[in-house]
Amino acid sequence: MASHPLIIYGITGRMGQSLVAALREGSPFHLQGAIASAGSPRLGQDAALEGAPTDIKITDENSAALPRGALALDFSTGGAVAAHARACAAAGVALLVGATGFDAEAKAQLERAAKTIAVLIAPNTSIAVAVLSRLAAEAARALGEGYDVEISEAHHRHKRDAPSGTALSLGEAIAQARAASLSEAAVFERHGVHAPRRPGSIGFSVIRAGDIVGEHTVTFAAAGERLELIHRATDRMTFARGALRASAWLIERPPGLYGMKDVVFV
């Protein structure tokens, strides 16, 4: 099996190091580039902060070489996504974006990049979460607007964006199943005295505490009953393994914009 060069943006983060560990388990990729921000104190160090060295040194994103035929994984920060997308498009390098919290401008840049390279936007690279999204959409279609929808999520204290990208993608799947717009259906804040619940709305609630890896619950509730769909992650390795599975799928794809549902169900 051919081994493809892999570039990791955000190598010093939790997911970056989980990916290094997952590569040791075996995959059709070998680490060729380890990229951190220009101000990182880890520049010049080995990409593996623990365990056996990789012999790949951490560099800053501006000096990274992106060899054609490689694939890049972006688990950096939302603010860096647009620049990484431009670099990958210019180099002809396929890109999987696991970073969340990026803005509309970055999303537009990813869409432009997808005209020349394969781009997979994956706010959650768990295979089971892709299944959860499909189940939530099917439940929304089957139950209809007579059931209220609430999406709750919990993550570690250091996570910056809220609601999580996964929670928002679940909301998008449910809204689309109801032929609605999430921007119109979503309710992100409740405090003080407010009007009764609006029919068709999708509520979100957030927990940021401790070292919670990731939990998402979709609740459909009507008079006398409640259906809950729950995913709990206890180890980031599940996301790293899912990212490598998605990468192996993406490296064979033509230019275009993809999601985890394409990896799992197409």
WOKA-V373000 format. One record per residue. N is the residue number from 0. RES is the residue in one small letter. PSI is psi in whole degrees, -180 to 180 (none if undefined). OMEGA is omega in radians with two decimals (999 if undefined). Layout:
n:N res:RES psi:PSI omega:OMEGA
n:N res:RES psi:PSI omega:OMEGA
This chain:
n:0 res:m psi:131 omega:3.11
n:1 res:a psi:144 omega:3.12
n:2 res:s psi:124 omega:-3.10
n:3 res:h psi:142 omega:3.08
n:4 res:p psi:139 omega:-3.10
n:5 res:l psi:134 omega:3.08
n:6 res:i psi:132 omega:3.13
n:7 res:i psi:116 omega:2.96
n:8 res:y psi:134 omega:-3.11
n:9 res:g psi:36 omega:-3.02
n:10 res:i psi:-29 omega:-3.07
n:11 res:t psi:-8 omega:-3.13
n:12 res:g psi:177 omega:-3.12
n:13 res:r psi:-46 omega:-3.13
n:14 res:m psi:-37 omega:3.11
n:15 res:g psi:-45 omega:-3.14
n:16 res:q psi:-31 omega:3.05
n:17 res:s psi:-36 omega:3.11
n:18 res:l psi:-39 omega:3.07
n:19 res:v psi:-44 omega:3.12
n:20 res:a psi:-40 omega:-3.13
n:21 res:a psi:-35 omega:3.11
n:22 res:l psi:-31 omega:3.12
n:23 res:r psi:-22 omega:-3.14
n:24 res:e psi:-14 omega:-3.12
n:25 res:g psi:130 omega:3.13
n:26 res:s psi:169 omega:3.10
n:27 res:p psi:21 omega:-3.11
n:28 res:f psi:154 omega:2.95
n:29 res:h psi:142 omega:-3.09
n:30 res:l psi:126 omega:3.11
n:31 res:q psi:-25 omega:-3.14
n:32 res:g psi:133 omega:-3.13
n:33 res:a psi:110 omega:-2.93
n:34 res:i psi:131 omega:3.05
n:35 res:a psi:174 omega:3.14
n:36 res:s psi:158 omega:-3.07
n:37 res:a psi:-26 omega:-3.11
n:38 res:g psi:8 omega:-3.08
n:39 res:s psi:134 omega:3.07
n:40 res:p psi:-7 omega:-3.11
n:41 res:r psi:-2 omega:-3.12
n:42 res:l psi:135 omega:3.14
n:43 res:g psi:-12 omega:3.11
n:44 res:q psi:167 omega:3.08
n:45 res:d psi:148 omega:-3.11
n:46 res:a psi:-30 omega:3.10
n:47 res:a psi:112 omega:3.14
n:48 res:l psi:-18 omega:3.06
n:49 res:e psi:157 omega:3.08
n:50 res:g psi:-166 omega:-3.09
n:51 res:a psi:138 omega:3.13
n:52 res:p psi:153 omega:3.12
n:53 res:t psi:-15 omega:-3.04
n:54 res:d psi:16 omega:3.02
n:55 res:i psi:124 omega:-3.11
n:56 res:k psi:143 omega:3.11
n:57 res:i psi:131 omega:3.12
n:58 res:t psi:171 omega:3.08
n:59 res:d psi:158 omega:-2.98
n:60 res:e psi:-26 omega:-3.08
n:61 res:n psi:-24 omega:-3.08
n:62 res:s psi:5 omega:-3.05
n:63 res:a psi:136 omega:3.02
n:64 res:a psi:134 omega:3.13
n:65 res:l psi:95 omega:-3.09
n:66 res:p psi:138 omega:3.09
n:67 res:r psi:140 omega:-3.07
n:68 res:g psi:-7 omega:3.12
n:69 res:a psi:173 omega:3.00
n:70 res:l psi:139 omega:3.14
n:71 res:a psi:138 omega:3.03
n:72 res:l psi:124 omega:-3.11
n:73 res:d psi:102 omega:3.03
n:74 res:f psi:41 omega:-3.13
n:75 res:s psi:-119 omega:3.12
n:76 res:t psi:158 omega:-3.13
n:77 res:g psi:-35 omega:-3.10
n:78 res:g psi:-17 omega:-3.11
n:79 res:a psi:-8 omega:-3.00
n:80 res:v psi:-45 omega:-3.08
n:81 res:a psi:-44 omega:-3.14
n:82 res:a psi:-40 omega:3.13
n:83 res:h psi:-39 omega:3.11
n:84 res:a psi:-42 omega:3.12
n:85 res:r psi:-43 omega:-3.12
n:86 res:a psi:-44 omega:-3.12
n:87 res:c psi:-40 omega:3.12
n:88 res:a psi:-41 omega:-3.14
n:89 res:a psi:-33 omega:-3.10
n:90 res:a psi:-7 omega:-3.10
n:91 res:g psi:34 omega:-3.10
n:92 res:v psi:124 omega:3.11
n:93 res:a psi:151 omega:-2.99
n:94 res:l psi:128 omega:2.97
n:95 res:l psi:123 omega:-3.11
n:96 res:v psi:109 omega:3.05
n:97 res:g psi:-10 omega:3.08
n:98 res:a psi:147 omega:3.12
n:99 res:t psi:173 omega:3.10
n:100 res:g psi:14 omega:3.11
n:101 res:f psi:156 omega:-3.00
n:102 res:d psi:-178 omega:-3.09
n:103 res:a psi:-34 omega:3.12
n:104 res:e psi:-42 omega:3.11
n:105 res:a psi:-39 omega:3.10
n:106 res:k psi:-40 omega:3.11
n:107 res:a psi:-37 omega:3.11
n:108 res:q psi:-38 omega:3.08
n:109 res:l psi:-39 omega:3.11
n:110 res:e psi:-37 omega:3.08
n:111 res:r psi:-42 omega:3.14
n:112 res:a psi:-35 omega:-3.09
n:113 res:a psi:-9 omega:3.07
n:114 res:k psi:-19 omega:-3.10
n:115 res:t psi:-20 omega:3.12
n:116 res:i psi:164 omega:3.03
n:117 res:a psi:127 omega:-3.13
n:118 res:v psi:126 omega:3.09
n:119 res:l psi:118 omega:3.09
n:120 res:i psi:116 omega:-3.02
n:121 res:a psi:87 omega:3.10
n:122 res:p psi:-17 omega:3.06
n:123 res:n psi:123 omega:-3.07
n:124 res:t psi:11 omega:3.04
n:125 res:s psi:132 omega:3.08
n:126 res:i psi:-39 omega:-3.12
n:127 res:a psi:-33 omega:3.11
n:128 res:v psi:-34 omega:3.05
n:129 res:a psi:-39 omega:3.08
n:130 res:v psi:-41 omega:3.10
n:131 res:l psi:-43 omega:3.14
n:132 res:s psi:-43 omega:3.11
n:133 res:r psi:-43 omega:3.14
n:134 res:l psi:-40 omega:-3.14
n:135 res:a psi:-41 omega:3.12
n:136 res:a psi:-42 omega:3.12
n:137 res:e psi:-41 omega:3.12
n:138 res:a psi:-41 omega:3.14
n:139 res:a psi:-41 omega:3.12
n:140 res:r psi:-43 omega:-3.07
n:141 res:a psi:-38 omega:-3.04
n:142 res:l psi:-31 omega:3.13
n:143 res:g psi:-177 omega:-3.05
n:144 res:e psi:-1 omega:3.05
n:145 res:g psi:-10 omega:3.10
n:146 res:y psi:128 omega:3.06
n:147 res:d psi:147 omega:-3.13
n:148 res:v psi:130 omega:3.04
n:149 res:e psi:136 omega:3.08
n:150 res:i psi:119 omega:3.11
n:151 res:s psi:144 omega:-3.13
n:152 res:e psi:151 omega:3.14
n:153 res:a psi:135 omega:3.10
n:154 res:h psi:173 omega:-3.13
n:155 res:h psi:163 omega:-3.04
n:156 res:r psi:-19 omega:-3.07
n:157 res:h psi:-8 omega:-3.13
n:158 res:k psi:133 omega:-3.00
n:159 res:r psi:-41 omega:-3.06
n:160 res:d psi:144 omega:3.11
n:161 res:a psi:135 omega:-0.12
n:162 res:p psi:165 omega:3.14
n:163 res:s psi:158 omega:3.06
n:164 res:g psi:-34 omega:3.11
n:165 res:t psi:-45 omega:3.13
n:166 res:a psi:-42 omega:3.14
n:167 res:l psi:-38 omega:3.13
n:168 res:s psi:-34 omega:3.04
n:169 res:l psi:-42 omega:3.09
n:170 res:g psi:-40 omega:3.10
n:171 res:e psi:-43 omega:-3.13
n:172 res:a psi:-41 omega:-3.14
n:173 res:i psi:-44 omega:3.13
n:174 res:a psi:-44 omega:3.13
n:175 res:q psi:-39 omega:3.12
n:176 res:a psi:-27 omega:3.12
n:177 res:r psi:9 omega:-3.11
n:178 res:a psi:43 omega:-3.11
n:179 res:a psi:172 omega:3.09
n:180 res:s psi:129 omega:3.13
n:181 res:l psi:-35 omega:-3.13
n:182 res:s psi:-29 omega:3.12
n:183 res:e psi:-29 omega:-3.06
n:184 res:a psi:-25 omega:-2.99
n:185 res:a psi:140 omega:3.01
n:186 res:v psi:112 omega:-3.05
n:187 res:f psi:-19 omega:-3.09
n:188 res:e psi:138 omega:3.01
n:189 res:r psi:118 omega:3.05
n:190 res:h psi:151 omega:-3.12
n:191 res:g psi:-156 omega:-3.14
n:192 res:v psi:129 omega:-3.11
n:193 res:h psi:170 omega:-3.12
n:194 res:a psi:160 omega:3.07
n:195 res:p psi:161 omega:-3.10
n:196 res:r psi:136 omega:3.12
n:197 res:r psi:129 omega:3.12
n:198 res:p psi:138 omega:3.12
n:199 res:g psi:-3 omega:-3.12
n:200 res:s psi:157 omega:3.11
n:201 res:i psi:113 omega:-3.08
n:202 res:g psi:149 omega:3.12
n:203 res:f psi:141 omega:3.02
n:204 res:s psi:151 omega:-2.94
n:205 res:v psi:139 omega:2.97
n:206 res:i psi:134 omega:3.01
n:207 res:r psi:109 omega:-3.05
n:208 res:a psi:145 omega:2.98
n:209 res:g psi:-138 omega:-3.09
n:210 res:d psi:30 omega:-3.12
n:211 res:i psi:124 omega:-3.12
n:212 res:v psi:-48 omega:3.10
n:213 res:g psi:128 omega:3.08
n:214 res:e psi:136 omega:3.10
n:215 res:h psi:131 omega:3.12
n:216 res:t psi:127 omega:3.04
n:217 res:v psi:122 omega:-3.11
n:218 res:t psi:129 omega:2.99
n:219 res:f psi:120 omega:-3.04
n:220 res:a psi:135 omega:3.04
n:221 res:a psi:177 omega:-3.13
n:222 res:a psi:119 omega:3.04
n:223 res:g psi:-3 omega:3.12
n:224 res:e psi:161 omega:-3.13
n:225 res:r psi:133 omega:3.06
n:226 res:l psi:129 omega:3.13
n:227 res:e psi:132 omega:3.04
n:228 res:l psi:122 omega:-2.97
n:229 res:i psi:137 omega:2.96
n:230 res:h psi:129 omega:3.08
n:231 res:r psi:126 omega:3.05
n:232 res:a psi:133 omega:-3.14
n:233 res:t psi:-5 omega:-3.10
n:234 res:d psi:128 omega:-3.13
n:235 res:r psi:-14 omega:3.12
n:236 res:m psi:-28 omega:3.10
n:237 res:t psi:-36 omega:3.10
n:238 res:f psi:-38 omega:3.14
n:239 res:a psi:-44 omega:3.13
n:240 res:r psi:-40 omega:3.09
n:241 res:g psi:-38 omega:3.12
n:242 res:a psi:-39 omega:3.12
n:243 res:l psi:-37 omega:3.06
n:244 res:r psi:-44 omega:3.12
n:245 res:a psi:-36 omega:3.13
n:246 res:s psi:-43 omega:3.12
n:247 res:a psi:-34 omega:3.08
n:248 res:w psi:-43 omega:-3.03
n:249 res:l psi:-34 omega:-3.05
n:250 res:i psi:-20 omega:-3.13
n:251 res:e psi:0 omega:-3.03
n:252 res:r psi:151 omega:3.02
n:253 res:p psi:170 omega:3.09
n:254 res:p psi:144 omega:-3.12
n:255 res:g psi:172 omega:-3.13
n:256 res:l psi:125 omega:-3.03
n:257 res:y psi:168 omega:3.07
n:258 res:g psi:174 omega:-3.13
n:259 res:m psi:-28 omega:3.10
n:260 res:k psi:-32 omega:3.12
n:261 res:d psi:-37 omega:3.13
n:262 res:v psi:-42 omega:-2.99
n:263 res:v psi:-38 omega:-2.93
n:264 res:f psi:-16 omega:-3.08
n:265 res:v psi:none omega:999
